[in-house]
Amino acid sequence: MEAREQLQGNLRQLEQAVAEAAGFLGRQEDRLAAAGAPWGPKETLAHFLFWHERTCLNVEDVLAGKGVEPLGRPVADVNAEAVAAHREEAMATLVQQLWSLQRRLAAGLEALPDPQAVVLVRADGTKITALERPGVMARHIKSHLEELGST
């Protein structure tokens, strides 16, 4: 299978995961989990928003001819910041933001001339390509939904 076709398939997989997340999370109570408790729906959705946006920004940097840098901060810190940033927003608004970021991400990935372009560098130096990133994101979203009991 050609890389471009694989990318399209991986994007469909991610869109399905986002649709599942939006459907499930959009029906959940609009509150944060108790302090010290495992993530609830709102924290999980804020986490999805951060990583969708980060990937969008990275893809846009690649399209602009720039390189992709590792996050440079502990993942726990950026997740906590994402939750704090979205604390006061309604779940319905967050779901709309997720769909908007999904459309932006798909357009950016499709615009890349090379599906093998690196679009994410993990803290350990692992490089994730445009071809790989949607599948990684889809599996990650689904794992969080399973933890929340959506299935």
C-alpha positions as CSV (number, residue, x, y, z in Angstrom):
1,M,0.0,0.0,0.0
2,E,1.3,3.4,-0.9
3,A,2.2,5.8,2.0
4,R,-0.4,8.3,1.0
5,E,-3.1,5.6,1.1
6,Q,-1.9,4.5,4.5
7,L,-2.0,8.0,5.7
8,Q,-5.6,8.3,4.6
9,G,-6.5,5.1,6.4
10,N,-4.8,6.2,9.5
11,L,-6.6,9.5,9.4
12,R,-9.9,7.7,9.1
13,Q,-8.9,5.6,12.1
14,L,-8.2,8.8,14.1
15,E,-11.4,10.4,13.0
16,Q,-13.4,7.4,14.2
17,A,-11.6,7.6,17.6
18,V,-12.4,11.3,17.8
19,A,-16.0,10.6,16.9
20,E,-16.2,8.0,19.6
21,A,-14.5,10.3,22.1
22,A,-16.8,13.2,21.2
23,G,-19.9,11.1,21.5
24,F,-19.0,9.6,24.8
25,L,-17.3,12.6,26.5
26,G,-20.0,15.0,25.2
27,R,-22.6,13.1,27.3
28,Q,-20.6,13.2,30.5
29,E,-21.1,15.4,33.5
30,D,-19.4,18.7,33.2
31,R,-17.0,18.6,36.2
32,L,-13.5,17.8,37.1
33,A,-12.6,14.7,39.0
34,A,-11.9,15.1,42.7
35,A,-8.3,16.1,43.6
36,G,-6.1,13.0,43.7
37,A,-8.7,10.9,41.8
38,P,-7.9,9.4,38.4
39,W,-8.7,11.5,35.4
40,G,-12.4,12.0,34.7
41,P,-13.9,12.9,31.3
42,K,-13.1,16.6,31.4
43,E,-9.4,16.0,32.2
44,T,-9.2,13.4,29.5
45,L,-10.8,15.7,27.0
46,A,-8.4,18.5,28.0
47,H,-5.5,16.1,27.5
48,F,-6.8,15.2,24.0
49,L,-7.0,18.9,23.1
50,F,-3.5,19.6,24.1
51,W,-2.0,16.7,22.1
52,H,-4.2,17.5,19.1
53,E,-3.1,21.1,19.1
54,R,0.5,20.3,19.7
55,T,0.5,17.9,16.7
56,C,-1.2,20.6,14.6
57,L,1.4,23.1,15.5
58,N,4.2,20.7,14.7
59,V,2.7,19.8,11.3
60,E,2.3,23.5,10.5
61,D,6.0,24.0,11.5
62,V,7.0,21.2,9.1
63,L,4.9,22.7,6.3
64,A,6.7,26.0,7.0
65,G,10.0,24.4,6.6
66,K,10.9,24.3,10.3
67,G,12.0,21.4,12.4
68,V,10.1,19.7,15.2
69,E,11.4,20.0,18.7
70,P,10.7,17.7,21.6
71,L,8.2,19.0,24.1
72,G,11.0,20.1,26.6
73,R,8.7,19.8,29.6
74,P,7.4,16.9,31.6
75,V,4.3,15.4,30.1
76,A,2.6,15.5,33.5
77,D,3.2,19.3,33.6
78,V,1.6,20.0,30.2
79,N,-1.3,17.7,31.0
80,A,-1.9,19.6,34.3
81,E,-1.7,22.9,32.4
82,A,-4.2,21.7,29.8
83,V,-6.7,20.7,32.5
84,A,-6.3,24.1,34.2
85,A,-6.7,26.0,30.9
86,H,-10.0,24.3,30.2
87,R,-11.3,24.1,33.7
88,E,-14.1,26.7,33.2
89,E,-15.1,25.6,29.6
90,A,-18.2,23.5,29.0
91,M,-17.8,20.0,27.8
92,A,-19.8,20.8,24.6
93,T,-17.3,23.6,23.9
94,L,-14.4,21.3,24.4
95,V,-15.9,18.7,22.1
96,Q,-16.3,21.4,19.4
97,Q,-12.7,22.4,19.9
98,L,-11.6,18.8,19.5
99,W,-13.5,18.5,16.2
100,S,-12.0,21.8,15.0
101,L,-8.5,20.6,15.8
102,Q,-9.2,17.2,14.1
103,R,-10.1,19.0,10.9
104,R,-7.1,21.2,11.1
105,L,-4.8,18.2,11.8
106,A,-6.2,16.2,8.9
107,A,-5.8,19.1,6.5
108,G,-2.2,19.7,7.7
109,L,-1.2,16.1,7.4
110,E,-2.8,15.7,4.0
111,A,-0.9,18.9,2.8
112,L,2.5,17.4,3.8
113,P,4.4,16.5,0.6
114,D,6.1,13.6,2.5
115,P,4.1,11.3,4.7
116,Q,7.4,10.1,6.3
117,A,8.1,13.7,7.6
118,V,8.7,13.7,11.4
119,V,5.8,15.5,13.1
120,L,6.5,14.6,16.8
121,V,9.7,14.0,18.8
122,R,9.2,12.4,22.1
123,A,11.3,13.4,25.1
124,D,13.4,10.2,24.7
125,G,14.2,11.2,21.1
126,T,11.8,8.8,19.4
127,K,10.6,10.3,16.1
128,I,7.0,9.9,15.0
129,T,6.1,10.5,11.3
130,A,3.0,12.0,9.8
131,L,2.1,8.5,8.6
132,E,2.4,7.1,12.1
133,R,1.0,9.9,14.2
134,P,-2.8,9.5,13.5
135,G,-2.7,5.8,14.4
136,V,-0.8,6.5,17.6
137,M,-3.3,9.1,18.5
138,A,-6.3,6.9,17.7
139,R,-5.0,4.1,19.9
140,H,-4.2,6.5,22.7
141,I,-7.7,8.0,22.6
142,K,-9.3,4.6,22.6
143,S,-7.1,3.5,25.6
144,H,-8.3,6.5,27.6
145,L,-12.0,5.8,26.6
146,E,-11.6,2.2,27.8
147,E,-10.2,3.5,31.1
148,L,-13.3,5.7,31.4
149,G,-15.6,2.8,30.7
150,S,-16.9,3.9,27.4
151,T,-16.9,0.4,25.9
